[in-house]
Amino acid sequence: MGDFDGRVVVITGSASFVGEAIGAILVAAGANVVLADRDADHGEAVARRLGSAARFVQTDVSQDADLDRLIAATLDIHGRLDGVAGASANFDDERLASDRALWDRVLDANVASAAMLTTKSAAAMTAGGAIVHVASISGHVSQPARVVYNVSKAALLMLVKSSAHHLAARRIRVNAVSPGWMWSRNIERRYGTRERADALAAEFQPLGRMADPEEVAHAVAFLLSDRASFVTGAELLVDGGYSTIGPEALGQPFEKIQTIE
């Protein structure tokens, strides 16, 4: 018997590496999953890899009609909804040069769409359930290459807390998982190989590498499961120790001082 036998979980951003990893872990634990993403080619390929327990519904989370269709399809196929893993994200960022249109696009995708997903999913969870949003360590710190993304993830974390408060009476738990550097399609496009990306991530994460998608996905699965039955409004950091270090970044300034001396 698996932790998710008979349960139905919607996964947005399912064409991403972490979205697929969440799906694989949940299916292995007995769940039926409904995969949602704008990318039909990758999304359908993920569904094929996961097998008969997975269905794909092409979905743009920034469109309410698509979210309504996603929830309706889930109920039509399975007759219930027990959990949601929100893993979709927009990474566009021109820092303080970002214009209003970019701000609107990213905040819509990363915050407003997460809010709509939460609200619409909760309405279908008549017997209670769990919602987990993939946030980011970027919601806690300023970073040189980003402004808009960090603001959106900070807002998402407050959405999680507020939603947990308001949905508790309906026995719906809402939590967040915040990765640090994690192997993803976005990282692959930017840095090419996993080895190169790990070498770059090692400077910021004391464990000396970036996270595997499965490591983040296991945290999501835990928060969706009954093992986290008294956990709501929480954030689980899966950041390899990123949040434990400050601007001295694993001692490099001391090494520079030694060379100066």
C-alpha positions in Angstrom: 0.0 0.0 0.0 1.3 3.4 -0.9 0.9 6.7 0.9 -1.3 8.0 -1.9 -3.4 5.0 -2.8 -6.7 6.2 -4.3 -5.7 9.8 -4.2 -5.8 12.3 -7.1 -3.2 15.1 -7.4 -3.0 17.9 -10.0 0.6 19.0 -10.9 1.1 22.3 -12.7 4.4 22.9 -14.4 4.5 19.2 -15.0 6.7 19.5 -18.1 9.6 20.8 -15.9 12.2 18.4 -14.4 10.8 18.9 -10.9 7.2 18.6 -12.1 8.0 15.2 -13.7 9.8 14.1 -10.6 6.8 15.0 -8.4 4.6 13.0 -10.7 6.9 10.0 -10.7 7.1 9.9 -6.9 3.4 10.3 -6.4 2.5 7.6 -9.0 5.0 5.2 -7.4 3.2 5.9 -4.1 -0.2 5.0 -5.6 -1.6 8.3 -6.8 -3.4 9.2 -10.0 -1.9 12.4 -11.3 -3.3 15.0 -13.7 -0.4 16.9 -15.3 -0.8 20.5 -16.4 1.5 22.6 -18.5 1.5 25.0 -21.5 4.1 22.8 -23.2 2.1 20.1 -24.7 5.0 18.2 -26.3 7.0 17.8 -23.1 3.8 17.4 -21.0 2.5 14.6 -23.1 5.9 12.9 -23.1 5.9 13.1 -19.3 2.5 11.5 -19.1 3.6 8.7 -21.4 6.7 8.0 -19.2 4.5 7.9 -16.0 2.1 5.5 -17.5 -1.7 4.9 -17.1 -1.9 6.7 -13.7 -1.1 10.0 -15.4 -3.2 12.2 -17.7 -2.1 15.4 -19.4 -4.3 18.5 -19.8 -2.7 21.4 -21.6 -3.1 24.4 -19.3 -2.0 28.0 -19.2 -2.2 28.7 -15.5 -2.6 32.5 -16.2 -5.9 31.8 -17.9 -8.9 31.2 -15.5 -10.7 29.3 -18.2 -7.8 26.9 -18.5 -7.7 26.4 -14.7 -11.5 25.8 -14.7 -11.1 23.2 -17.5 -8.2 21.5 -15.6 -10.2 21.1 -12.4 -13.3 20.0 -14.4 -11.3 17.4 -16.3 -9.8 16.1 -13.1 -13.3 15.6 -11.5 -14.6 14.1 -14.8 -11.8 11.6 -14.9 -11.4 10.7 -11.3 -14.4 12.1 -9.4 -12.3 13.8 -6.8 -9.3 16.0 -6.1 -7.1 15.5 -3.0 -3.9 17.4 -3.7 -2.2 20.0 -5.8 1.5 20.6 -6.5 2.0 24.0 -8.0 5.4 23.9 -9.9 4.8 26.4 -12.7 6.9 29.6 -12.8 8.0 32.5 -15.0 11.7 33.3 -14.7 11.7 36.5 -16.9 13.7 39.2 -15.2 15.4 42.4 -16.3 16.1 43.5 -12.7 15.1 47.2 -12.1 15.1 47.7 -15.9 12.0 45.5 -16.0 9.1 47.4 -17.5 5.5 47.2 -16.3 4.6 44.6 -18.8 7.3 42.2 -17.5 6.3 42.9 -13.9 2.7 42.2 -14.7 3.6 39.0 -16.6 5.8 37.5 -13.8 3.5 38.5 -10.9 0.5 37.1 -12.8 2.3 33.8 -13.5 4.0 33.3 -10.1 1.5 34.9 -7.7 -2.0 35.6 -9.1 -2.1 32.3 -11.0 -1.0 30.5 -7.8 -3.8 32.2 -6.0 -6.3 31.2 -8.6 -5.1 27.6 -8.6 -5.4 27.5 -4.8 -8.9 29.0 -4.8 -10.3 26.8 -7.6 -8.6 23.7 -6.3 -9.9 24.2 -2.8 -13.4 24.5 -4.1 -13.1 21.0 -5.5 -11.6 19.5 -2.3 -14.9 18.7 -0.6 -13.2 16.2 1.8 -10.2 18.3 2.6 -6.8 18.0 1.0 -3.3 19.5 0.6 -1.8 22.2 -1.6 2.0 22.6 -2.0 3.5 25.5 -4.0 7.1 25.3 -5.2 8.5 28.7 -4.0 12.3 29.5 -3.9 15.0 30.6 -1.6 15.0 33.7 -3.8 11.9 34.8 -1.9 14.2 35.5 1.1 17.2 37.3 -0.4 18.3 39.8 -3.0 20.3 38.3 -5.8 22.5 40.1 -8.4 20.7 38.8 -11.5 17.1 39.1 -10.3 14.5 41.4 -8.8 11.1 40.6 -10.3 11.4 36.8 -9.6 12.5 37.4 -6.0 9.6 39.7 -5.3 7.2 37.2 -6.9 8.5 34.3 -4.7 8.3 36.4 -1.6 4.7 37.2 -2.4 4.0 33.5 -3.0 5.3 32.6 0.4 2.8 35.1 2.0 0.1 33.6 -0.2 0.9 30.2 1.3 0.6 31.5 4.8 -2.6 33.4 4.2 -4.2 30.5 2.3 -3.3 28.1 5.0 -5.0 30.4 7.6 -8.2 30.8 5.5 -8.5 27.2 4.4 -7.7 25.4 7.7 -11.4 25.2 8.7 -12.0 23.2 5.6 -9.2 20.8 6.4 -7.1 21.9 3.5 -3.4 22.4 4.3 -1.3 24.8 2.3 2.5 24.7 2.4 5.6 25.6 0.3 8.9 24.0 -0.7 11.7 26.4 -1.4 14.6 25.0 -3.4 18.0 26.7 -3.8 19.9 26.0 -7.0 18.1 23.0 -8.6 18.8 21.2 -11.9 16.0 22.4 -14.3 15.3 23.1 -17.9 16.1 26.8 -17.2 19.5 25.9 -15.7 20.2 23.5 -18.5 19.6 26.1 -21.1 21.7 28.7 -19.3 24.7 26.6 -18.2 24.7 23.5 -20.5 25.9 20.6 -18.5 25.1 19.4 -15.0 28.8 19.3 -14.1 29.2 23.0 -14.9 26.0 24.0 -13.1 27.1 22.0 -10.0 30.5 23.8 -10.0 28.7 27.2 -10.0 26.2 26.1 -7.4 28.9 24.9 -5.1 29.9 28.4 -4.3 26.5 29.2 -2.8 25.4 25.8 -1.3 27.5 24.2 1.4 26.6 20.7 0.2 28.7 21.5 -2.8 26.2 21.0 -5.6 22.7 21.8 -6.8 19.6 19.7 -5.9 18.3 16.9 -8.0 14.7 17.5 -9.0 13.8 14.3 -7.1 15.2 15.7 -3.8 12.8 18.7 -4.1 10.0 16.4 -5.3 10.3 14.2 -2.2 9.7 17.2 0.0 6.6 18.2 -2.0 5.3 14.6 -1.6 5.9 14.6 2.1 3.9 17.9 2.5 1.1 16.4 0.4 0.9 13.3 2.4 -0.8 12.4 5.7 2.7 12.3 7.3 2.4 16.1 7.3 -1.1 16.1 8.6 -0.4 18.8 11.2 1.8 21.0 9.0 0.2 24.0 7.3 1.4 27.5 6.5 4.9 26.2 6.5 7.9 26.5 4.2 10.3 23.6 3.8 13.8 24.7 2.6 15.5 22.3 0.2 18.5 24.5 -0.5 21.6 22.6 0.3 22.4 25.0 3.1 22.1 28.1 0.9 20.1 29.9 3.7 22.8 29.2 6.3 25.5 31.3 4.8 25.8 35.1 4.5 27.7 37.4 2.2 31.0 35.8 3.1 30.0 32.9 0.9 31.8 29.9 2.3 34.9 31.8 3.3 36.1 33.2 0.0 36.8 36.7 1.4 39.2 35.2 4.0 41.0 33.4 1.2 41.3 36.7 -0.7 42.7 38.4 2.5 45.4 35.8 2.8 46.5 36.5 -0.8 46.6 40.2 -0.1 48.6 39.7 3.1 
